[in-house]
Amino acid sequence: MIVTLLRHYKVNYSWKGSYTPDGYSAAMREYDNADVFDQTIKLNMNYQMVFISNLPRTLSTLKYLKMDGQYIETPLLNEVPMEPFTDKPKEYILAKLNIRARLQWMFNRRRQPETRKRTTERAKEFITKHLTGDMNSLVIGHGFFLRVLSKEMLKHGFKGKRIVYMRNGEQYTYFRDTGRDKSR
């Protein structure tokens, strides 16, 4: 079995340098609904299954890939959501908002819509539901979630490189021996 993880194409969205907490939440929603630029990448192979998240940028990426056939859309592949780390109505630089939100996620703080523990459970659920058998699959997802998914795939017997940072349009390929006799 071969599974390729592909981060969606670059999003057509311009971030401001700073936001209030409410502005940050609104910007995150706008980003989630923004389209992507065509990056015209080549895939490593033909895939029997394609999985995408519920967020529009993965479907837009799939359309640019011009792949025939069906795909499965699943919320299990959605990006790890972020909310502001505070409600104090003042402006914060974007980097501070992002870093503090991810730190809250990492330490399983309930201020974030999803904890690290829940994200890891979601990755495991995707693996056990969709990455079984011997069908070669393409998974189009989001950078932060794909990082968690790759870590869990390695724990579930897949071979490949663990994702530390993934650029838009970048792909990582994983292999797992399904135990079937390949001489048949």
Steps between C-alpha positions, in 0.01 A plus 500: 500500500625846408355818650599848388425795724465825306459840659240714320623764258589852616193688619400824330478701820690800635549510875529829685785555745278516808146426617268537793370164626171548310686607187725195523199266522344671197828477304527127579149447358588702187819298453307174537268606217762650268600345167850380409751578226580228246851373572501241220680222682544147374387207707728205562254240372140409425277455805200274552364712784507874566408655833446871566385709794172692519681832457468652149875535438550123480223462240646793302842331511347173378332682209832655396656152504246398231463150640224282366290290730332538829626629829393473861452821697543459875514738796764270650751677273399857591769734623548537872284806575643802680334770705661800671683423822315780680183711491671827596390748232837635391713441190759223502754421230399204287803291599413534869140397436611194301773388739295541815202319346723206400656493847153482653423213259825323590424519872140383447347829616125507451518858372581351160215326312705180478769368734814315393353184648188532281707577188706186560181295546366642173820400317480147641134477400583604143772233481279219633200600286668585172860377481442127515522243224737543212359791298743777410359826632548873465413706807460875441504685829639781708852559625450479874262205492713309247793538738300323772371241250851414379616443858207264561552318169858422601368357827256286299768327293541736207851574377597848390629833619329674790368844410648788695392781266314461173479763226187551293490247217768284664450124520629226728464134407460211747509126449352215699530132427147361497623142535357384168707275278609724214584208270132421437 
